């Protein structure tokens, strides 16, 4: 690896090409681990709810009941009112590369509960992450709504993102949600829970 500096006491241990490759491999592994930790920390800062969703999803089979999962099929509102439902739906949307929709919806729900002195910072973060035209997780809204939301975010109130949130909700309700109910992930989970209940 060009440009790497090895301390003198380690140089004696690196006697051949194999040793160098081994050392480079160790450094590469350390870099991968560091990058992974940085990425995890970034995600925890940018989307604080994701970690709790992942933890919930890992233990959902223990805690979930067939009745709760059946309720998810009644409406998107029922699904999103369940924390475990949010987690399972997030995983489904991730498999379709559209998890920005639920992440934006959840960020808006969190935003509505924000105290007035923190509104400006959160509005800026939501705008930069989801709304602006070059956002990392840009949501699917038209130009007029993007511009209107940008203006509202500059002088934020608790309703600054309501229209955009409603649009994204309708998009999920009409598009992703029906597919989710027919998906292998949902049907398999429901079948497993019903089988466990009947035992």
C-alpha positions as CSV (number, residue, x, y, z in Angstrom):
1,X,0.0,0.0,0.0
2,X,1.9,3.1,-1.2
3,X,2.5,6.0,1.3
4,X,2.0,3.9,4.4
5,X,4.4,4.5,7.3
6,X,5.2,1.5,9.6
7,X,6.8,2.3,13.0
8,X,10.4,0.9,13.2
9,X,9.6,-1.8,15.7
10,X,7.0,-3.3,13.3
11,X,9.4,-3.3,10.3
12,X,11.4,-6.2,11.7
13,X,8.2,-8.3,11.7
14,X,7.5,-7.6,8.0
15,X,10.1,-9.8,6.4
16,X,8.5,-10.8,3.1
17,X,5.8,-10.1,0.6
18,X,3.4,-12.4,2.6
19,X,4.0,-10.4,5.7
20,X,3.3,-7.1,3.9
21,X,0.1,-8.5,2.5
22,X,-0.9,-9.7,6.0
23,X,-0.2,-6.2,7.5
24,X,-2.0,-4.5,4.7
25,X,-5.0,-6.9,5.3
26,X,-5.0,-5.9,9.0
27,X,-5.0,-2.2,8.1
28,X,-7.7,-2.7,5.5
29,X,-9.9,-4.5,8.1
30,X,-9.3,-1.7,10.6
31,X,-10.4,0.8,8.0
32,X,-13.5,-1.2,7.2
33,X,-14.4,-1.4,10.9
34,X,-13.8,2.3,11.4
35,X,-15.9,3.1,8.3
36,X,-18.7,0.9,9.6
37,X,-18.6,2.6,13.0
38,X,-18.6,6.1,11.3
39,X,-21.6,5.1,9.1
40,X,-23.5,3.7,12.1
41,X,-22.9,6.9,14.0
42,X,-24.0,9.0,11.0
43,X,-27.2,7.0,10.6
44,X,-27.9,7.3,14.4
45,X,-27.6,11.1,14.1
46,X,-29.5,11.6,10.9
47,X,-32.3,9.1,11.5
48,X,-32.5,8.4,15.2
49,X,-35.6,6.2,14.9
50,X,-33.9,3.6,12.6
51,X,-31.9,1.9,15.4
52,X,-35.0,1.4,17.5
53,X,-36.8,0.0,14.4
54,X,-33.9,-2.5,13.8
55,X,-33.8,-3.6,17.4
56,X,-37.6,-4.1,17.4
57,X,-37.5,-6.0,14.2
58,X,-34.9,-8.4,15.5
59,X,-37.2,-9.4,18.4
60,X,-40.6,-9.0,16.7
61,X,-41.3,-12.8,16.3
62,X,-41.1,-13.2,20.1
63,X,-43.3,-10.2,20.8
64,X,-45.8,-10.1,17.9
65,X,-49.1,-11.8,17.8
66,X,-51.1,-12.9,14.8
67,X,-53.9,-10.6,15.8
68,X,-51.6,-7.5,15.7
69,X,-50.3,-8.5,12.3
70,X,-53.8,-9.0,10.9
71,X,-54.7,-5.5,12.1
72,X,-52.0,-4.1,9.9
73,X,-54.0,-5.2,6.9
74,X,-57.0,-3.0,7.9
75,X,-55.3,0.3,7.0
76,X,-51.9,2.0,6.6
77,X,-52.8,4.1,9.7
78,X,-53.1,0.9,11.8
79,X,-49.8,-0.4,10.4
80,X,-48.0,2.9,11.2
81,X,-49.6,3.2,14.7
82,X,-47.7,0.0,15.7
83,X,-44.0,0.4,16.3
84,X,-43.4,-3.1,15.2
85,X,-45.5,-2.5,12.1
86,X,-43.4,0.5,11.3
87,X,-40.3,-1.7,11.6
88,X,-41.6,-4.5,9.3
89,X,-42.9,-1.9,6.8
90,X,-39.6,-0.1,6.8
91,X,-37.7,-3.3,6.0
92,X,-40.2,-3.9,3.1
93,X,-39.7,-0.4,1.8
94,X,-35.9,-0.8,2.1
95,X,-36.2,-3.9,-0.1
96,X,-37.9,-1.7,-2.7
97,X,-35.4,1.1,-2.3
98,X,-38.1,3.5,-1.1
99,X,-37.5,3.6,2.7
100,X,-37.1,7.4,2.5
101,X,-40.9,7.6,2.5
102,X,-41.4,6.1,5.9
103,X,-38.3,7.8,7.2
104,X,-39.7,11.2,6.1
105,X,-43.1,10.4,7.6
106,X,-41.5,9.4,10.9
107,X,-39.3,12.4,10.9
108,X,-42.4,14.6,10.4
109,X,-44.2,12.8,13.3
110,X,-41.2,13.5,15.5
111,X,-41.0,17.1,14.3
112,X,-44.6,17.8,15.4
113,X,-43.6,16.9,19.0
114,X,-40.6,19.2,18.9
115,X,-40.4,22.1,21.3
116,X,-40.4,25.6,19.6
117,X,-36.8,26.4,20.4
118,X,-35.6,23.3,18.5
119,X,-37.9,23.7,15.4
120,X,-35.5,25.6,13.3
121,X,-32.7,23.0,13.6
122,X,-35.0,20.0,12.9
123,X,-36.7,21.8,10.0
124,X,-33.4,22.4,8.4
125,X,-32.3,18.8,8.9
126,X,-35.5,17.4,7.4
127,X,-35.4,19.8,4.5
128,X,-31.7,19.0,3.7
129,X,-32.2,15.2,4.1
130,X,-35.6,14.7,2.3
131,X,-36.9,17.8,0.5
132,X,-34.2,19.8,-1.3
133,X,-33.6,18.8,-4.9
134,X,-30.3,17.1,-4.2
135,X,-31.3,15.5,-0.9
136,X,-29.7,12.2,0.1
137,X,-33.2,10.7,0.6
138,X,-35.2,12.8,-1.7
139,X,-39.0,12.2,-1.4
140,X,-41.3,12.1,-4.4
141,X,-43.1,15.5,-4.4
142,X,-43.7,17.9,-7.3
143,X,-41.7,21.1,-7.9
144,X,-44.4,23.4,-6.5
145,X,-44.7,21.5,-3.2
146,X,-40.9,21.3,-2.9
147,X,-40.7,25.1,-3.3
148,X,-43.6,25.7,-0.9
149,X,-42.1,23.3,1.7
150,X,-38.7,25.1,1.4
151,X,-40.4,28.4,2.2
152,X,-42.2,27.0,5.2
153,X,-39.0,25.4,6.5
154,X,-37.3,28.8,6.5
155,X,-39.8,30.1,9.1
156,X,-40.7,26.8,10.7
157,X,-43.9,26.1,12.6
158,X,-45.2,22.7,13.7
159,X,-47.2,22.4,10.4
160,X,-44.3,23.2,8.0
161,X,-44.1,19.7,6.6
162,X,-47.8,18.7,6.9
163,X,-48.6,19.0,3.1
164,X,-45.5,17.1,2.1
165,X,-46.1,14.5,4.8
166,X,-49.7,14.0,3.6
167,X,-48.5,13.5,0.0
168,X,-46.0,10.9,1.0
169,X,-48.6,9.1,3.2
170,X,-51.0,8.9,0.2
171,X,-48.2,7.7,-2.0
172,X,-47.4,4.9,0.5
173,X,-51.1,4.1,1.0
174,X,-51.8,3.7,-2.8
175,X,-48.6,2.2,-3.9
176,X,-46.3,0.5,-1.4
177,X,-48.9,-0.5,1.2
178,X,-51.0,-2.8,-1.1
179,X,-47.8,-4.4,-2.3
180,X,-46.6,-4.9,1.3
181,X,-49.8,-6.8,2.1
182,X,-49.2,-9.2,-0.8
183,X,-45.5,-9.5,-0.1
184,X,-43.7,-12.7,0.9
185,X,-42.3,-10.9,4.0
186,X,-45.8,-10.0,5.3
187,X,-47.5,-13.3,4.4
188,X,-44.7,-15.4,5.8
189,X,-44.7,-13.5,9.0
190,X,-48.5,-13.8,9.4
191,X,-48.4,-17.5,8.5
192,X,-45.6,-18.2,11.1
193,X,-47.5,-16.4,13.8
194,X,-50.8,-18.2,13.0
195,X,-49.0,-21.6,13.0
196,X,-47.4,-20.8,16.4
197,X,-50.8,-19.8,17.8
198,X,-52.5,-23.0,16.7
199,X,-49.8,-25.2,18.3
